[in-house]
Amino acid sequence: MNLPHLMSLSSHLASHGFFCLRFTCKGLNIVHRVKAYKSVLSYLKTSREYKLVGVFLGGRSMGSRAAAAVMCHIEPDDADDFVRGLICISYPLHHPKQQNKLRDENLFRIKEPVLFVSGSADEMCEKNLLEKVAQKMQAPNKIYWIEKANHSMAVKGRSTNDVFKEINTQILFWIQEVTEMDKK
């Protein structure tokens, strides 16, 4: 939740008028994280304090995997434009050096737009494998590659802030693109 990248992204989106909520789960248990994500989403949907529509789910690494699991369980009658899309930063498609064991099953059941922001040198998301998965997905999707970035989005020879700025700009542009499609 307090990773510099996620803080930078939420600040950038908020400065452009988007309400951002970050939350965290302790531990690396994906089932626990999905359950927590569902609880937060349920709270936001039923809250009297917040009247939200057009929510984008997202996360970084395992957080994006948990968000994808939540997205694939959204029923068509629940969609009612509450959840508009999914943002996956450094989606962990496979363990390092285990490209034969893909974590793609949830991605194929998502129907709302998906943005992947991945490093072209991510040891947990080989470029050609993500592109093949994206082609098979039923959801409209886009992949934005950060050239030479690893799973942590570090790029040799580039400042962290420069990489953050590129990622933040692309995510904002994509959200605006999706929300503009809604107006047509």
C-alpha positions as CSV (number, residue, x, y, z in Angstrom):
1,M,0.0,0.0,0.0
2,N,2.8,2.4,0.8
3,L,5.1,1.5,-2.0
4,P,6.4,4.7,-3.5
5,H,5.0,3.7,-6.9
6,L,1.4,3.3,-5.6
7,M,1.6,6.5,-3.6
8,S,2.9,8.3,-6.7
9,L,0.1,6.8,-8.8
10,S,-2.7,7.6,-6.4
11,S,-1.4,11.2,-6.0
12,H,-1.2,11.6,-9.8
13,L,-4.7,10.3,-10.3
14,A,-6.1,12.4,-7.4
15,S,-4.6,15.5,-8.9
16,H,-6.6,14.8,-12.0
17,G,-9.9,14.4,-10.1
18,F,-10.0,10.7,-9.4
19,F,-10.7,9.4,-5.9
20,C,-8.1,6.8,-5.0
21,L,-8.3,4.3,-2.2
22,R,-5.3,2.2,-1.3
23,F,-5.4,-0.7,1.1
24,T,-3.2,-3.6,2.0
25,C,-3.3,-7.1,3.3
26,K,-0.7,-8.7,5.4
27,G,0.9,-11.8,4.1
28,L,1.3,-13.4,0.7
29,N,-1.8,-15.6,0.8
30,I,-3.8,-14.9,-2.4
31,V,-7.1,-16.3,-1.0
32,H,-6.9,-13.9,1.9
33,R,-6.1,-11.0,-0.4
34,V,-9.0,-11.8,-2.7
35,K,-11.3,-12.0,0.3
36,A,-10.1,-8.6,1.6
37,Y,-10.4,-7.1,-1.9
38,K,-14.0,-8.3,-2.1
39,S,-14.8,-6.8,1.3
40,V,-13.4,-3.4,0.4
41,L,-15.3,-3.4,-2.9
42,S,-18.5,-4.4,-1.1
43,Y,-18.1,-1.6,1.4
44,L,-17.5,0.9,-1.3
45,K,-20.5,-0.2,-3.3
46,T,-22.9,-0.1,-0.3
47,S,-21.4,2.8,1.6
48,R,-23.7,5.8,2.3
49,E,-20.6,7.9,2.7
50,Y,-19.3,7.3,-0.8
51,K,-21.5,7.4,-3.9
52,L,-19.2,5.8,-6.4
53,V,-19.6,4.6,-10.0
54,G,-17.1,3.8,-12.6
55,V,-14.6,2.2,-10.2
56,F,-11.3,0.8,-11.6
57,L,-9.7,-2.0,-9.6
58,G,-6.0,-2.4,-9.7
59,G,-2.9,-3.5,-8.0
60,R,0.8,-4.2,-8.3
61,S,2.1,-7.7,-8.6
62,M,0.1,-10.0,-6.3
63,G,-2.3,-7.1,-5.7
64,S,-3.1,-7.1,-9.5
65,R,-3.6,-10.9,-9.4
66,A,-6.1,-10.5,-6.5
67,A,-7.9,-7.7,-8.3
68,A,-8.1,-9.9,-11.4
69,A,-9.6,-12.7,-9.3
70,V,-12.2,-10.3,-8.0
71,M,-13.0,-9.0,-11.5
72,C,-13.7,-12.4,-12.9
73,H,-16.4,-13.0,-10.1
74,I,-18.4,-9.9,-10.9
75,E,-21.7,-11.0,-12.1
76,P,-23.2,-9.3,-15.2
77,D,-26.1,-7.9,-13.2
78,D,-23.6,-6.6,-10.6
79,A,-21.6,-4.8,-13.2
80,D,-24.1,-1.9,-13.5
81,D,-21.1,0.3,-14.4
82,F,-19.9,0.2,-10.8
83,V,-16.6,-1.5,-11.9
84,R,-15.3,-0.2,-15.2
85,G,-11.9,-1.8,-15.6
86,L,-8.8,-3.4,-14.2
87,I,-5.3,-2.0,-14.0
88,C,-2.5,-4.6,-13.5
89,I,0.9,-3.3,-12.7
90,S,3.6,-6.0,-12.9
91,Y,1.1,-8.8,-13.2
92,P,2.9,-11.9,-12.0
93,L,2.0,-14.2,-14.9
94,H,4.4,-16.9,-13.7
95,H,7.1,-17.6,-11.1
96,P,10.6,-16.7,-12.3
97,K,11.9,-19.4,-14.6
98,Q,8.6,-21.3,-14.5
99,Q,7.0,-20.0,-17.7
100,N,5.2,-23.4,-18.1
101,K,2.9,-22.6,-15.0
102,L,0.9,-19.6,-16.0
103,R,-1.4,-17.7,-13.6
104,D,-3.8,-16.7,-16.4
105,E,-7.1,-18.6,-15.5
106,N,-8.8,-15.5,-14.0
107,L,-7.8,-13.2,-16.9
108,F,-9.9,-15.2,-19.4
109,R,-13.1,-14.7,-17.4
110,I,-12.9,-10.9,-17.1
111,K,-15.2,-8.9,-19.3
112,E,-14.4,-5.3,-18.5
113,P,-11.4,-3.5,-20.0
114,V,-7.9,-4.4,-18.7
115,L,-4.7,-2.4,-18.8
116,F,-1.4,-4.3,-18.2
117,V,1.6,-2.2,-17.3
118,S,4.6,-4.4,-17.4
119,G,8.4,-4.3,-17.7
120,S,9.8,-5.8,-20.9
121,A,12.4,-7.5,-18.7
122,D,10.0,-8.7,-16.0
123,E,11.2,-12.0,-14.7
124,M,7.7,-12.9,-13.6
125,C,5.9,-11.9,-16.8
126,E,7.6,-12.8,-20.0
127,K,6.6,-10.5,-22.8
128,N,5.6,-13.0,-25.5
129,L,3.6,-15.0,-22.9
130,L,1.6,-12.0,-21.7
131,E,0.9,-11.0,-25.3
132,K,-0.4,-14.5,-26.1
133,V,-2.7,-14.4,-23.0
134,A,-4.0,-11.0,-23.9
135,Q,-4.9,-12.2,-27.4
136,K,-7.0,-15.0,-25.9
137,M,-8.8,-12.8,-23.4
138,Q,-12.4,-11.9,-24.1
139,A,-12.0,-8.5,-22.4
140,P,-10.7,-5.5,-24.3
141,N,-7.2,-5.1,-23.2
142,K,-4.0,-3.1,-23.7
143,I,-0.4,-3.8,-22.7
144,Y,1.9,-0.9,-22.0
145,W,5.5,-2.0,-21.9
146,I,8.1,-0.1,-19.8
147,E,11.2,-0.8,-21.8
148,K,14.0,-2.7,-19.9
149,A,12.0,-2.6,-16.6
150,N,12.1,-5.5,-14.3
151,H,9.3,-6.7,-12.0
152,S,9.9,-3.8,-9.6
153,M,9.8,-1.4,-12.6
154,A,13.4,-0.5,-12.1
155,V,15.2,0.5,-15.3
156,K,19.0,0.8,-15.4
157,G,19.9,4.3,-16.3
158,R,16.5,5.9,-15.5
159,S,15.4,7.6,-12.3
160,T,12.6,6.0,-10.4
161,N,10.6,9.2,-10.6
162,D,11.0,9.2,-14.4
163,V,9.6,5.7,-14.6
164,F,6.8,6.5,-12.3
165,K,5.9,9.5,-14.4
166,E,5.7,7.4,-17.5
167,I,3.5,4.8,-15.8
168,N,1.2,7.3,-14.2
169,T,0.7,9.2,-17.5
170,Q,-0.2,6.0,-19.3
171,I,-2.6,4.8,-16.6
172,L,-4.3,8.2,-16.5
173,F,-4.6,8.2,-20.3
174,W,-6.1,4.7,-20.4
175,I,-8.6,5.5,-17.7
176,Q,-9.6,8.7,-19.6
177,E,-9.9,6.6,-22.8
178,V,-12.2,4.1,-21.1
179,T,-14.4,6.7,-19.5
180,E,-14.7,8.6,-22.8
181,M,-15.9,5.4,-24.4
182,D,-18.7,5.4,-21.8
183,K,-19.9,8.8,-22.9
184,K,-20.4,7.7,-26.5
